[in-house]
């Protein structure tokens, strides 16, 4: 599950932690998504 929001779906590793895509996008660094979500 995501270490930030607890979402158990669509997780990926972010600096060694499990995060969901939404939180990764919110932090501006996704592994799976391309430059679609770099705006802050």
C-alpha positions, 0 to 999 in steps of 0.5 A, a space after each residue: 500500500 502507498 506509504 502516503 495515502 494507503 492506496 493499495 492499487 497502482 503502486 510503484 517504488 519511489 525512493 525505495 518506498 511504495 507509493 501510488 501513482 496519484 502520490 507520485 504525480 503529486 510529488 512530480 516524479 513518476 516512473 510509469 508516467 511520462 512528462 504529462 504531470 511535471 507541473 507543480 
